[in-house]
Amino acid sequence: MMSRYLYLITLFFLSLSMIAQDEENEKDLEKQIQNPVASLISLPFQNNMDFGVGLDDRTRNTLNIQPVWPFSLNENLLMVMH
């Protein structure tokens, strides 16, 4: 059941990442990327590796997934979930 949800979420994000090849759409996308409150969904990953952790000087690997999901509440109001 969990793998089914993971599959659907992955498919959803992959379908959102497809960009049209039209130049007008590319210019519009460039403007939206530079706008911090644009209605674009992003899913950035940050990987941190720490050395010398604990008494045994082990390594620690931390993967942070930081999704940004904007919701349009009405024409003038946009809520951005982090």
N, C-alpha and C positions, 0 to 999 in steps of 0.2 A: 504494500500500500504506500509506504513512504517513498519507494523508488518510483512509483507512478507519479507522485507529486513532484519529485525532483526532475523527472523527465519532462513533465508539462511546464515547469518553471524554466528549465533550460531551453526548451523549445520557444517559449514566450520571449525570453531575452535574446535568443538568436534571431528570431523574426523581427524584433525591434532594431537590431543592429544593422539590418540590410539597408543600404543607401542607394537611392536611384542615381543613375549615371548622368542625368540631365544637369547641365551647368547651372541652371537657375536654382535647382534644388541644392546643389553643392554650395552656392553662395549663401543661400538662406541658412543652411546648416552651419557654415562658418560663423555667421552672425549669432546663431543660437548657442553655439559652443562657447563663444566669448561672453555671453550673457549669463551671469550666475543664477538668475531666477527664470531661465528659459524652461519650457516644459519638456525637458529631455530626461530620460531615465538613464542613469549611469550606474555601473557596478564595478568600482575600482577595488583592486586587491593591493594590500600592503604586506610584504613578507619581511619579518625581522628575525635575525639570527643572533643570539647572544652566546658568547663564549665564556668559560670559566664560571659557570653557575653552580652554586652549592659547594659542598665539602669535597666532592670528587672532581671538580673542574669539568663538569659536563657541558654540553651545548643544549640550547633551547631554541626551538623554531616556532615562531608565532605567526599565524596567517590571519590578518584582519580583513574582513570583507565589509566594505562601507557603502551600502546601496544608497542612492539618492533617487527618491520617487516623488515627483510633483503631482499634486491633485488640483484640478481646477474646481474651485468651489462655486464660482460664478464668473461673469465676464471680467470683473475687476479684481478678483481675489484668487490667489494661487497659494496653496499650502504645500510646502516642501518637506517630505519625511526623510530623515537621515537615520 
